């Protein structure tokens, strides 16, 4: 696929997907969802990609839906054609760590897309919110599933139902993100974390832990224990389990041999 709305780069094991419609503050539209999904699929199947960063061309991360169509922005769609998912492949399906480097305003779908990522780093002085109830629609991109699990029911209701906006410190107080930094520091911080994980975390271990982490929300404690045990048997039987220990003891970077199988 040729990308018109995003930039895609892979350097030193880190893939960076940049929302790139700066003339409209990276508003979501013009096929952006399909392009992001295509980039996500590439990241999932490329062994050279160990970590994924999702960010935006400054000064925004994503201003939300492209509303240049005015009153027709949220006009009724063909029911066989439309999905509120926004991106056909959500970030949690990538078998690698996905970091949202939210370096500017993230509103509406721009905000809900970040909730599909594993780690979120927010700019302190940007504005955030799921504002759709103030536009006559509602939160999308699985936000009614992701957000309550990230921040709890009460905070999710505050964000989803009021449609209010808040800055990065407000997002951290609500429990949405793990770090809040000046906007210029967000992407460098994400890259530093990504490079560290790309070198030091075993790909098979990350993939196993991520899949269980996202699916465990619907499991009992006993089911999680059984799945953890099964995955340990798989991982402990792989040479990377020995390599990780020896690299630590010898104070050197590990040389991981494990490769992810084709997606099922």
URDASUL-V194169 format. One record per residue. RES is the residue in one small letter. PHI is phi in radians with two decimals (* if undefined). PSI is psi in whole degrees, 0 to 359 (* if undefined). Layout:
RES|PHI|PSI  RES|PHI|PSI
//
This chain:
x|*|136  x|-1.49|131  x|-1.66|128  x|-1.95|340  x|-2.04|354  x|-2.37|161  x|-1.94|147  x|-2.37|128  x|-2.52|142  x|-2.17|120  x|-2.44|126  x|0.91|43  x|1.44|1  x|-2.01|121  x|-1.63|131  x|-2.02|120  x|-1.86|119  x|-2.01|119  x|-1.13|127  x|-2.39|71  x|-2.29|63  x|-1.08|336  x|-1.15|340  x|-2.19|30  x|0.94|41  x|1.03|33  x|-1.00|147  x|-1.39|119  x|2.94|185  x|1.01|34  x|1.46|12  x|-1.04|320  x|-1.04|316  x|-1.18|324  x|-1.21|319  x|-1.07|315  x|-1.06|320  x|-1.11|317  x|-1.12|320  x|-1.05|316  x|-1.09|319  x|-1.06|317  x|-1.11|320  x|-1.13|323  x|-1.73|354  x|-1.63|114  x|-1.13|339  x|-1.32|346  x|-1.68|119  x|-1.84|330  x|-2.49|150  x|-2.12|135  x|-2.01|131  x|-1.93|122  x|-2.52|187  x|-2.38|153  x|-1.19|125  x|-0.96|153  x|-1.68|7  x|-2.16|161  x|-1.47|300  x|-2.86|121  x|-1.37|3  x|1.79|203  x|-1.11|145  x|-1.30|110  x|-1.80|23  x|-1.20|346  x|-1.42|1  x|1.11|228  x|-1.08|342  x|-1.52|359  x|-0.94|314  x|-1.97|34  x|-1.11|154  x|-1.01|137  x|-1.86|164  x|-1.07|123  x|-1.11|335  x|-1.41|350  x|-1.88|329  x|-1.67|138  x|-2.34|137  x|-1.32|358  x|-1.10|333  x|1.30|305  x|-2.02|121  x|-1.02|331  x|-2.04|107  x|-1.21|156  x|-1.09|333  x|-1.24|347  x|-1.45|347  x|-1.26|132  x|-1.51|29  x|-2.35|162  x|-1.09|133  x|-2.07|122  x|-1.90|127  x|-1.59|110  x|-1.67|88  x|-1.57|89  x|-1.63|15  x|-3.07|190  x|-0.90|137  x|-2.37|105  x|-2.17|151  x|1.00|232  x|-1.11|335  x|-1.08|326  x|-1.42|316  x|-1.16|331  x|-1.12|326  x|-1.16|334  x|-1.24|343  x|-1.45|349  x|-1.48|167  x|-1.45|322  x|-2.32|140  x|-2.19|127  x|-2.03|123  x|-1.95|149  x|-1.33|136  x|-1.15|320  x|-1.70|9  x|-1.54|169  x|-1.87|139  x|-2.32|154  x|2.86|155  x|-1.75|91  x|-1.58|5  x|-1.08|329  x|-1.11|339  x|-1.55|2  x|-2.05|7  x|1.51|10  x|-2.21|216  x|-2.71|170  x|-1.02|148  x|-2.26|194  x|0.95|41  x|1.19|18  x|-1.12|333  x|-1.32|352  x|-1.79|315  x|-1.29|312  x|-1.11|313  x|-1.05|329  x|-1.34|334  x|-1.45|315  x|-2.02|351  x|1.65|163  x|-1.11|315  x|-1.14|312  x|-1.16|324  x|-1.11|319  x|-1.10|320  x|-1.01|314  x|-1.32|312  x|-1.29|321  x|-1.54|327  x|-1.42|330  x|1.21|14  x|-1.31|163  x|-1.92|160  x|-2.70|162  x|-1.58|185  x|-1.08|321  x|-1.17|325  x|-1.14|322  x|-1.10|319  x|-1.18|321  x|-1.10|327  x|-1.37|346  x|1.61|15  x|-1.30|320  x|-2.18|163  x|-1.66|335  x|-2.48|148  x|-2.25|126  x|-2.39|165  x|-0.99|147  x|-0.96|322  x|-1.22|344  x|-1.68|351  x|-1.14|307  x|-1.16|316  x|-1.02|321  x|-1.15|319  x|-1.10|319  x|-1.15|321  x|-1.10|316  x|-1.11|316  x|-1.09|317  x|-1.11|320  x|-1.09|314  x|-1.18|320  x|-1.02|327  x|-1.53|315  x|-1.75|346  x|-1.83|131  x|-1.21|129  x|-0.96|318  x|-1.16|324  x|-1.18|316  x|-1.06|315  x|-1.09|317  x|-1.15|314  x|-1.16|319  x|-1.12|315  x|-1.06|316  x|-1.19|321  x|-1.03|312  x|-1.24|325  x|-1.46|343  x|-1.17|342  x|-1.03|334  x|-1.84|14  x|-1.95|156  x|-1.41|168  x|-1.06|320  x|-1.12|320  x|-1.13|320  x|-1.11|317  x|-1.06|317  x|-1.13|320  x|-1.23|319  x|-1.02|317  x|-1.11|314  x|-1.06|318  x|-1.20|324  x|-1.05|318  x|-1.05|321  x|-1.18|313  x|-1.24|321  x|-1.20|341  x|-1.55|3  x|-1.78|147  x|-1.00|336  x|-1.12|333  x|-1.12|321  x|-1.26|321  x|-1.10|319  x|-1.07|319  x|-1.18|313  x|-1.16|322  x|-1.07|320  x|-1.14|312  x|-1.15|326  x|-1.60|1  x|0.97|52  x|-2.42|167  x|-1.24|138  x|-1.24|154  x|-1.99|90  x|-1.30|136  x|-1.86|341  x|-1.17|139  x|-2.23|141  x|-1.25|141  x|-1.24|164  x|-0.98|146  x|-1.09|142  x|-1.43|*
//
